Amino acid sequence: MHIVRLPRLGQTMEQGIVTAWHVAQGAAFAEGDVLYEVETDKNATEVEAKQDGVLVRIVAPGGGAEIAVGTVLAVVAERDESPTDAEIDALLAGADEPAADSASPAPSPAAEPTPLPEPTPLPEPAPPVPPAAARKPPARATARRRAALAVPAARRLARELEVDLAAVAGSGENGVVRVVDVARAAVSTAARSVARGAGDPEPIVAPPAAPRLAAGTGAAESAAVASRIPVQGMARAMAESMARSWAVPQFTQQIRLDATALAARLRRLRYEGVPVSYNDLIVAATAAAAVEVPAVNASFTGAEIVRYAEVNVSIAVATDRGLFVPVVRRADSLSVADIAATSRQLAERAKQGRLGTADLSGGTITVSNLGAFGVDSGMPLLNAPQCALVFVGSLADRPAVVDGQLVVRAQLDVAVAYDHRVVDGMTAAGFTRALRTRLEAGG
């Protein structure tokens, strides 16, 4: 008889949600059977049994709250065992919750242990102080505790953006500093710097945290609440990723291009029996343009700019379970047909909830195509730490001037977001031009 704990399913995984059990309590299972499903901040995974056994007790039911790696999920016995409730209770009573790293099958190099607060030296005897003052902790000790109570991702972002964690108020449980808190602090600091540089007598104050907005006036005060949706798992990961991206100094270049050749090539390939989409042609063109301008196929880590030898294109896939961004690896070395086949496989796995960590990691540049939803254009946010994102709107017939004549042409609006810490305006223009050239030639 032994305990089953929540495993670490990816290098950066710290928490997860058991969404469903595939084996009922008291039922037997065989090696390779799916025991339960776990949703992490990156994907949903089915966990299989490593050996035969009987699920004698479920401790963490499906559909519960987010729990930490290493948390006890269940108790499993051998098939020839018949433990009593008292024996199971005794086993659980002696099961200390381990640290996240000790529960992982392989230690995570990306995870950072949360440091303990530095011990505060005992003060010298001092004259009695009023009770209210005596209860107030020293400001320095409070700052040290606040810096210690931060999730690893928040500490990494703070280092990248040079934000003092000790000065950041945490919005998480028990004051834990989250990524969104660091991003908000970075924006606030930048705003104050701009205000001082412009000679404004008063610093610009960053917008207050969302929970404080309810204190304002207006219809929201009296509006009836329809539902409250916990922000956890993939929803929390997306919120923190967007906050991280919002803190990046970025700019966007927009173009409208002639898509006549692109549409013609799509028709020709489909006539030849190659099942491709506009997005496949755009991914191929993006990869080729990134090879031509390698400065955009990079990421910013804070300490250095990392340029990559291969172009791995992240593609957005919408499903009933949320938005996933799987990666078409080595897209620069694939044919359009291979890109199409890979994209279809990734989209199918995303819809089935079967994407693995490897499918979702390693992207070096992103393509986001909302044209199929009737969106003409947009101002995208970067997919940090990548330094470029290609946003594509709908392909439509629009009026255009060709050789001095007003004609109707198939046109496509494209916007490319860039990280200004990595890419300057001229380099960005080179990539935007290369992308236009590729797409106007048919992808």
Residue pairs with C-beta under 8 A, 6 or more apart in sequence:
1 56
1 75
1 76
1 77
1 78
1 81
1 83
1 87
1 88
1 91
2 75
2 76
3 72
3 74
3 75
3 76
3 91
3 92
3 95
4 35
4 72
4 73
4 74
4 75
4 76
5 70
5 71
5 72
5 73
5 98
5 103
6 16
6 18
6 38
6 60
6 67
6 68
6 69
6 70
6 71
6 73
6 103
7 47
7 69
7 103
7 104
7 105
8 69
8 100
8 101
8 103
8 104
8 105
8 106
8 108
9 16
9 38
9 40
9 45
9 47
9 357
10 40
10 42
10 108
10 357
10 361
11 108
11 109
11 110
11 111
11 357
12 41
12 42
12 108
12 110
12 111
12 152
12 153
13 40
13 41
13 42
13 69
13 108
14 68
14 69
14 100
14 111
14 151
14 152
15 40
15 41
15 66
15 67
15 68
15 69
15 232
16 38
16 39
16 40
16 66
16 67
16 69
16 233
17 38
17 39
17 40
17 63
17 64
17 65
17 66
17 67
17 232
17 233
18 36
18 37
18 38
18 60
18 61
18 62
18 63
18 64
18 67
18 73
19 37
19 38
19 39
19 44
19 62
19 63
20 36
20 37
20 62
20 63
21 35
21 36
21 55
21 58
21 61
21 62
22 33
22 34
22 35
22 36
22 37
22 46
23 29
23 33
23 34
23 35
23 36
23 55
24 55
25 55
25 56
25 57
25 58
26 54
26 55
26 56
27 54
27 55
28 52
28 53
28 54
28 55
28 79
29 35
29 49
29 52
29 53
29 54
29 55
30 49
30 52
31 49
31 50
31 51
31 52
32 48
32 49
33 48
33 49
34 46
34 47
34 48
34 49
35 47
35 48
35 49
35 55
35 74
36 46
36 47
36 62
36 73
37 44
37 45
37 46
37 47
37 62
37 353
38 44
38 45
38 47
39 45
39 233
39 234
40 233
40 234
41 233
41 234
41 236
41 237
42 234
42 237
42 357
42 360
42 361
43 234
43 324
43 353
43 355
43 356
43 357
43 359
43 360
44 234
44 321
44 353
44 354
44 355
45 356
46 354
52 78
52 79
53 76
53 77
53 78
53 79
54 76
54 77
54 78
54 79
54 81
55 74
55 75
55 76
56 75
56 76
56 77
56 83
56 88
57 74
57 75
57 88
57 92
58 73
58 74
59 72
59 73
59 74
59 75
59 92
60 67
60 71
60 72
60 73
60 74
65 230
65 232
66 230
66 232
66 233
66 236
68 97
68 100
69 100
69 103
69 104
70 97
70 98
70 99
70 100
70 102
70 103
70 104
71 97
72 92
72 95
72 97
75 83
75 88
75 91
75 92
77 83
83 91
99 113
100 111
101 107
101 108
101 111
101 113
111 152
112 152
112 155
112 156
114 148
114 149
114 150
114 152
115 148
116 148
117 141
117 144
117 145
117 148
118 144
120 138
120 141
143 166
143 167
144 166
146 165
146 166
146 168
146 169
146 170
146 175
146 177
147 165
147 166
147 177
149 170
149 174
149 175
149 176
149 177
150 158
150 165
150 168
150 170
150 176
150 177
150 178
150 182
151 172
151 176
151 177
151 178
151 179
153 179
153 240
153 244
154 165
154 177
154 178
154 179
154 181
154 182
155 165
156 302
157 163
157 179
157 182
157 183
157 244
157 247
158 164
158 165
158 168
158 182
159 302
160 300
160 301
160 302
161 182
161 183
161 186
161 247
161 302
163 182
163 185
163 186
163 189
165 177
165 182
167 185
168 177
168 181
168 182
168 185
169 175
169 177
169 181
170 176
170 177
170 178
170 181
171 177
171 178
171 180
171 181
171 209
171 211
172 178
172 181
178 240
179 240
179 241
179 243
179 244
180 239
180 240
180 243
182 247
183 243
183 244
183 246
183 247
184 206
184 207
184 209
184 243
185 206
186 247
187 206
187 246
187 247
188 205
188 206
191 203
191 204
191 205
191 206
192 203
192 204
194 204
195 202
195 203
195 204
196 203
213 220
214 220
214 221
229 235
231 239
234 321
234 322
235 322
238 322
238 323
241 383
241 384
242 381
244 384
245 381
245 382
245 383
245 384
246 381
248 300
248 382
248 384
248 419
248 421
249 419
249 420
249 421
250 381
250 382
250 417
250 418
250 419
250 420
251 417
251 418
251 420
251 425
251 428
252 379
252 380
252 415
252 416
252 417
252 418
253 415
253 416
253 418
253 428
253 429
253 432
254 377
254 413
254 414
254 415
254 416
255 413
255 414
255 415
255 432
255 436
256 398
256 411
256 412
256 413
256 414
257 411
257 412
257 414
257 436
257 439
257 440
258 400
258 409
258 410
258 411
258 440
259 395
259 409
259 410
259 411
259 412
259 439
259 440
260 409
260 410
261 440
261 441
261 442
262 278
262 281
262 395
262 410
262 412
262 439
262 440
262 442
262 443
263 395
263 410
264 442
265 281
265 442
265 443
266 276
266 277
266 278
266 281
269 276
269 336
269 337
270 276
274 336
274 337
274 340
275 340
275 344
276 336
276 337
276 340
277 340
277 343
278 369
278 371
278 392
278 395
279 315
279 343
279 367
279 369
279 392
280 336
280 339
280 340
280 343
281 336
281 439
281 442
281 443
282 367
282 369
282 390
282 392
282 439
282 443
283 313
283 315
283 328
283 331
283 339
283 343
283 367
284 331
284 334
284 336
284 339
284 443
285 435
285 438
285 439
285 443
286 311
286 313
286 331
286 365
286 367
286 390
286 435
287 311
287 313
287 331
287 332
287 334
287 365
288 332
288 434
288 438
289 431
289 434
289 435
289 437
289 438
290 296
290 297
290 311
290 332
290 364
290 365
290 388
290 431
291 297
291 311
291 332
292 430
292 431
292 434
293 427
293 430
293 431
293 434
294 307
295 307
295 422
295 423
295 427
295 431
296 365
296 387
296 388
296 418
296 422
296 423
296 427
296 428
296 431
297 307
297 308
297 311
297 364
297 365
297 388
298 305
298 306
298 307
298 308
298 364
298 386
298 387
298 422
299 305
299 306
299 308
299 364
299 385
299 386
299 387
299 422
300 306
300 384
300 385
300 387
300 419
300 421
300 422
301 385
305 387
305 421
305 422
308 364
310 329
310 330
310 332
310 333
310 364
311 330
311 331
311 332
311 364
311 365
312 327
312 328
312 329
312 330
312 331
312 362
312 363
312 364
312 365
313 327
313 328
313 331
313 363
313 364
313 365
313 366
313 367
314 325
314 326
314 327
314 328
314 363
314 364
314 365
314 366
314 367
314 383
314 386
315 325
315 326
315 327
315 328
315 343
315 346
315 366
315 367
315 369
316 323
316 324
316 325
316 366
316 367
316 368
316 369
317 323
317 324
317 325
317 326
317 346
317 347
317 350
317 351
319 350
319 351
319 353
320 351
321 350
321 351
321 353
324 350
324 355
324 360
325 360
325 363
325 366
325 383
326 346
326 347
326 349
326 350
326 355
326 359
326 360
327 346
327 359
327 360
327 361
327 362
327 363
328 334
328 339
328 342
328 343
328 346
329 342
329 362
331 339
334 342
336 443
346 355
346 359
349 355
349 359
363 383
363 386
364 386
365 386
365 388
365 389
365 390
366 382
366 383
366 386
366 388
366 389
366 390
367 389
367 390
367 392
368 380
368 389
368 390
368 391
368 392
369 391
369 392
370 378
370 391
370 392
370 393
370 394
371 392
371 393
371 394
371 395
371 412
372 394
373 394
374 394
375 393
375 394
376 393
376 394
376 396
376 413
377 391
377 393
377 413
377 415
378 391
378 393
378 415
379 391
379 415
379 417
380 389
380 391
380 415
380 417
381 389
381 417
382 388
382 389
382 417
382 418
382 419
383 389
384 419
386 419
387 418
387 419
387 421
387 422
387 423
388 416
388 417
388 418
388 419
388 423
388 428
388 431
389 416
389 417
390 414
390 415
390 416
390 435
391 414
391 415
391 416
391 417
392 412
392 413
392 414
393 412
393 413
393 414
393 415
394 412
394 413
395 410
395 411
395 412
396 410
396 411
397 408
397 409
397 410
397 411
398 408
398 409
398 411
399 406
399 407
399 408
399 409
400 406
400 407
400 408
400 409
400 411
401 407
402 409
412 439
414 435
414 436
414 439
416 428
416 431
416 432
416 435
418 428
423 431
